[in-house]
């Protein structure tokens, strides 16, 4: 399993960074008619075919766009991608697959790309056919928007129930060249470890060898997107795509390159920030919850416990209600499937230790309640049984989550 590699001294954060912050990428988004008013069609294009990597949902039922995109990725190259929100084109059978191919074909034609170097992505309601007339018209309208298109427009076009757009970019120095990595993501509900109703698109102008690029994406996904949860649900359309077009003109990066760690740390930071934004923007959420587990025998065990606690509905509701009910944390640790010694367990809510080596402490309920009123909540768990650690992110569970999902289609 991968261990977090983020080292913030290796990179600089780009103010208002987007997927177009790296050299050689254009992107945009606008309202094509799939949703009532909000932007619903977005695209990214590289000036040259880029080395590409992808990670996809673990759900048994994978939507047609994923099948088409996987086919495009066979040779490890992508030059462009088209995304629609408002309709997932999932569980739509033969027609859904035909529509995904048609969407890819039309976008490739309009943008001057090879179909086999074009990705297709959809997100939204499951079980409804794409409104192909609106999509076709939208694709053919892209040239009219290109002059004023932006990465910010793209980030806005891919959201569904999200309340905010999710974007970040960083720069780092490799071989004396400035390398930039930018990303955009969407996700608010149906978010569970091992990906969820989330899409993430990461661009970089670095020159990176294909196998190393896929290895890097798989590795950072394991410590970022696969460590978030909102509601324990996993969707049919989730994917993360990473494109590296080499426009920074650095010496080709691989896992043996002396500055590989700089690239990997920068990439993980981008993905971690996008993942945390997804967790914080959970449907109806009011707080970001971070669970850090240390002192575990294995990293796998630390991850299992962190995911179990951050995904517990009872823990999430207690945090929403500012109730320092640490017994719910203990229960979630207990059913994680990992062996934990009761008399070695310590738990803290932020700076407040509530359990010390298996015994409750005399903490102030009032101080704990005040801490739980913060927007960012940290739960620290020490197993005192080893040297491995892991972090997971999630959110609280409010009345609004039920309201939003009870009327998702209406």
PyMOL commands that set and color helices and strands:
alter all, ss='L'
color gray80, all
select helices_A, chain A and resi 8-10+64-75+93-111+115-117+132-148+151-157+210-223+225-227+260-280+299-310+313-320+326-334+342-344+365-371+399-406
alter helices_A, ss='H'
color red, helices_A
select strands_A, chain A and resi 12-13+25-30+41-56+77-87+118-125+166-174+177-186+199-204+239-244+288-296+346-349+352-356+359-360+376-382+388-395
alter strands_A, ss='S'
color yellow, strands_A
deselect
rebuild
show_as cartoon
